[in-house]
Amino acid sequence: MSLTVSVALCTHNGAPYLREQLLSILNQSRQPHEVVLSDDASTDDTLEVADRAFAEWRSVRPDSTATLRVIRNQVPLGVAANFEQALAACSGELCALSDQDDVWYPRRLEVMAAEFAGRPELQLLHSDARLVDGRGMPLGSTLLQTLGVTADEKRDVHQGRAFDVLLRRNIVTGATVMLRRGLVQRARPFPAAWVHDEWLAIVAAATGTMDFLDDALVDYRQHGGNQIGVTSLDAAGRLSRLRTPRTLRNSRLLARAEALDERARGLMPVPPDSYLRLITAKAAHERARSALPSAGLRRVLPVLRQWRTGGYARFGLGPQDVLRDLVQPL
């Protein structure tokens, strides 16, 4: 018996691209049994576009049992909380996350659902995506290429070491994710310090198995209205980050590490003891980074201490984060 699939589609003033995205979901080779659209207090005609697109599709597919359920937020929740709400309302055994402005390839649900059917231990699966501009024209790179995901990171994830990768940095983008509904139940409530996709990924890796598909299954649209876009990790992007004040970033990393440390022992199943020790050590590492002195020269010794003990290699981007902590302004 095939697993039922829900789609959690979150919107906020998404009228320009929503029709194309919704039709790409409904026209999948493996149709979802429901689309749960959670709208975050849109002030444009997002919901009217959704209703018209669904009616248009239904007129040519009257035999389909797929449904569109709309949740309207009068007051905006924000991206992460809106996705939590949408996922909590999904009834399918599998849930696929959807942004409002992308386009899915026709076999996205079929390909991903087949992976879950054949791998009972799999909790979360994501894929690559082709980057396109506002008109849908290719930008010449994929999501994982732009994020700088290395061959070593790919190998580690495929071989069951996703937790080690995610302790250093997130490589999971929600628009490419499918997961088991049980993972949502274990991960709730989502901590305020975490973005929804990053939190679901780390919980999946800590309590089960997470993997990814090398193929692009989504056109991931980049335009001026993205709520969360993709940041390049090329040389120009890294140089820009060195000029960015570090206080807010380090505070965010610390808040995330402490939230994970606080929640980890209450997750079900409880992560292995080795993971719990690493989570606590990461929180200590981020506390040390957040406590670095403001004067550049006074940072050198504490940074070197964290480098010698392996904190930067185990919990961050190694030399990149060392350089950041040495030269970034407050």
C-alpha positions in Angstrom: 0.0 0.0 0.0 1.5 3.4 -1.0 2.1 6.1 1.5 -0.2 9.1 1.5 1.4 12.4 0.7 0.4 15.9 1.9 1.9 19.1 0.7 2.5 22.0 3.2 2.4 25.2 1.0 3.1 28.4 2.8 2.2 31.8 1.3 2.6 35.5 2.0 1.7 38.0 -0.7 2.6 35.3 -3.2 0.1 36.1 -6.0 2.7 36.6 -8.9 4.0 33.1 -8.9 1.5 31.0 -7.0 -0.7 29.8 -9.9 2.3 28.2 -11.6 3.5 26.6 -8.4 0.2 25.2 -7.3 -0.5 23.7 -10.8 3.0 22.1 -10.8 2.0 20.4 -7.5 -1.4 19.3 -8.6 -0.1 17.9 -11.9 2.5 15.6 -10.3 2.8 12.1 -11.7 2.1 11.0 -8.1 -0.7 13.3 -6.9 -0.8 14.5 -3.3 -4.0 13.6 -1.5 -4.1 17.1 -0.1 -2.5 20.5 -0.3 -2.5 22.4 3.0 -2.1 26.1 2.2 -1.2 28.2 5.2 -1.4 31.9 4.4 0.5 34.4 6.5 -1.8 37.4 6.5 -1.4 38.2 2.8 -2.6 41.6 1.7 -2.7 40.8 -2.0 -5.0 38.4 -3.9 -2.9 35.3 -3.0 -5.9 33.3 -1.8 -8.0 34.2 -4.8 -5.2 33.1 -7.1 -5.1 29.8 -5.2 -8.8 29.3 -5.4 -8.9 30.0 -9.2 -6.0 27.8 -9.9 -7.5 24.9 -8.0 -10.9 25.4 -9.7 -9.2 25.5 -13.1 -7.3 22.2 -12.4 -10.4 20.6 -10.9 -12.3 21.4 -14.1 -10.0 19.1 -16.1 -9.4 16.6 -13.4 -12.9 16.0 -11.9 -12.0 12.4 -11.0 -9.1 13.4 -8.7 -9.6 13.1 -4.9 -6.9 15.7 -4.1 -8.1 18.5 -1.9 -7.0 22.1 -1.2 -7.3 23.2 2.5 -6.7 26.8 3.3 -5.6 28.2 6.7 -5.8 32.0 7.0 -3.7 33.8 9.5 -5.1 37.2 10.4 -1.8 38.1 12.1 1.5 37.0 10.5 3.3 34.2 12.2 6.6 34.4 10.3 8.0 31.8 8.0 9.1 29.1 10.5 5.9 29.3 12.6 3.7 29.3 9.5 5.4 26.1 8.2 5.0 24.5 11.6 1.3 25.3 11.4 0.9 23.9 7.9 2.8 20.7 8.7 0.8 20.2 11.9 -2.4 20.3 9.8 -1.2 17.7 7.3 -2.7 14.3 7.5 -0.5 12.4 5.1 2.1 9.8 6.2 4.6 11.9 4.2 4.7 15.7 4.0 6.4 17.7 1.2 7.3 21.3 1.9 6.5 23.9 -0.7 7.4 27.6 -1.2 4.9 29.8 -3.0 7.1 30.8 -5.9 9.0 27.7 -7.2 8.0 25.1 -9.8 8.2 21.4 -9.2 9.4 18.9 -11.7 6.5 16.4 -12.6 8.0 13.4 -10.8 9.2 15.1 -7.6 6.6 13.4 -5.3 6.9 10.1 -7.1 10.6 9.9 -6.9 10.8 11.0 -3.2 7.9 8.9 -2.0 9.5 5.8 -3.6 12.6 6.5 -1.4 10.6 6.5 1.8 8.7 3.4 0.7 11.9 1.5 0.3 13.7 2.8 3.4 11.5 2.6 6.5 14.3 4.2 8.6 14.4 7.3 6.5 12.9 10.4 8.3 13.8 13.3 6.0 14.9 13.6 2.4 15.9 16.6 0.4 17.2 17.2 -3.1 19.1 19.5 -5.3 17.3 22.3 -7.1 18.0 24.4 -10.2 18.3 28.1 -9.5 16.1 30.3 -11.8 15.3 34.0 -12.0 12.0 35.7 -11.6 11.0 34.7 -15.2 12.0 31.1 -14.6 15.2 31.3 -16.6 18.1 29.2 -15.4 20.9 31.1 -13.5 23.5 28.5 -14.4 23.9 26.7 -11.1 22.1 24.5 -8.6 21.2 25.0 -5.0 23.8 22.6 -3.6 26.5 24.1 -5.8 25.7 27.6 -4.6 25.7 26.5 -1.0 29.2 25.0 -1.6 28.2 21.5 -0.5 31.4 19.5 -0.8 32.0 16.0 -2.0 33.0 15.0 1.5 29.7 16.4 2.9 27.7 14.5 0.3 29.5 11.3 1.1 29.0 11.7 4.8 25.3 12.3 4.4 24.9 9.3 2.1 26.8 7.1 4.5 24.6 8.0 7.5 26.7 10.8 9.0 24.4 13.7 8.4 24.4 14.7 12.0 28.1 15.5 11.9 27.6 17.6 8.8 24.6 19.5 10.3 26.6 20.3 13.5 28.9 22.3 11.3 26.3 24.0 9.1 22.9 23.5 7.5 22.7 22.2 4.0 19.0 21.5 3.9 16.6 23.9 2.1 12.9 23.5 3.0 11.6 23.9 -0.6 13.3 20.6 -1.5 12.2 18.6 1.6 9.9 15.6 2.1 9.6 14.0 5.6 7.6 11.6 7.6 4.7 13.2 9.6 6.0 11.5 12.7 9.1 13.7 12.5 7.0 16.8 12.7 5.3 15.5 15.8 8.7 14.8 17.5 10.1 18.2 16.5 7.3 20.3 17.7 7.3 23.0 19.0 9.9 24.4 16.7 12.3 26.6 18.7 12.1 30.3 17.9 15.9 30.4 17.3 15.7 27.9 14.5 14.4 28.1 10.9 11.9 25.3 10.3 13.9 23.4 7.7 17.2 23.5 9.7 15.4 22.3 12.9 13.6 19.4 11.2 16.9 18.4 9.6 18.9 18.3 12.8 16.1 16.5 14.6 15.9 13.9 11.8 19.7 13.4 11.8 19.8 13.1 15.6 16.9 10.6 16.0 17.0 8.7 12.7 18.2 8.8 9.2 18.4 11.8 6.8 19.6 11.7 3.2 19.4 13.7 0.0 19.0 13.1 -3.8 21.6 14.5 -6.1 19.1 15.3 -8.8 17.4 18.6 -9.0 13.6 18.2 -8.6 12.6 21.8 -8.2 13.2 25.1 -10.0 14.1 27.3 -7.0 13.1 30.9 -8.0 15.3 33.8 -6.9 13.8 37.2 -7.1 13.5 40.4 -5.2 10.5 39.2 -3.1 12.0 36.0 -1.6 11.3 35.6 2.1 14.3 33.3 2.4 16.7 33.0 -0.6 20.0 31.4 -1.2 23.3 33.0 -0.3 26.4 32.3 -2.4 29.5 30.9 -0.7 31.8 31.9 -3.5 34.9 34.2 -2.9 32.8 37.4 -3.1 30.2 36.0 -0.7 32.9 35.0 1.8 34.6 38.4 1.6 31.3 40.1 2.2 30.8 38.0 5.3 34.1 39.0 6.7 33.0 42.7 6.6 29.7 41.9 8.4 29.5 42.5 12.1 29.7 39.2 14.0 27.6 40.0 17.1 24.2 39.2 15.6 25.4 36.0 13.9 27.2 34.7 16.9 24.2 35.4 19.1 22.0 33.5 16.7 24.3 30.6 16.6 24.5 30.5 20.4 20.7 30.7 20.7 20.3 27.8 18.3 23.0 25.6 20.0 21.5 26.2 23.5 18.0 25.5 22.2 19.2 22.2 20.8 21.1 21.3 24.0 17.9 22.1 26.0 15.7 19.9 23.8 17.9 17.1 22.8 17.4 14.8 25.8 13.6 15.1 25.5 13.5 14.0 21.8 12.1 10.6 21.0 13.9 8.4 20.4 16.6 10.0 22.5 19.7 10.6 20.5 22.8 8.4 21.2 25.0 9.5 24.1 27.8 10.4 21.6 25.4 12.9 19.9 24.3 14.4 23.2 27.9 15.0 24.2 28.6 16.7 20.9 25.4 18.9 21.2 26.6 20.1 24.7 30.1 20.7 23.4 28.8 22.7 20.5 26.8 24.9 22.9 30.0 25.5 24.9 31.9 26.3 21.7 29.3 28.9 20.7 29.3 30.4 24.2 33.1 30.9 23.9 32.7 32.5 20.5 30.0 34.9 21.7 32.2 35.9 24.7 35.2 36.9 22.5 36.6 40.3 23.4 35.8 43.3 21.1 39.5 44.2 20.6 40.9 42.2 17.7 44.3 41.4 19.3 42.6 40.1 22.5 40.6 37.6 20.5 43.7 35.8 19.2 44.4 33.6 22.2 40.8 32.4 22.9 40.3 31.8 19.2 43.5 29.7 19.0 42.3 27.8 22.1 39.1 26.8 20.4 41.1 25.9 17.3 43.5 23.6 19.1 40.6 21.8 20.9 38.9 21.2 17.5 35.9 23.3 18.1 36.1 25.2 14.8 36.5 22.0 12.8 33.9 20.0 14.6 31.2 22.7 15.0 31.8 25.1 12.2 33.6 25.9 8.9 37.1 25.5 10.3 39.6 28.2 9.0 36.7 30.3 7.6 35.2 30.7 11.1 38.6 31.3 12.7 39.2 34.2 10.2 35.7 35.5 10.8 36.2 35.6 14.6 39.6 37.3 14.2 38.6 40.1 11.8 34.9 40.6 11.8 33.8 43.8 13.5 31.3 43.9 16.4 
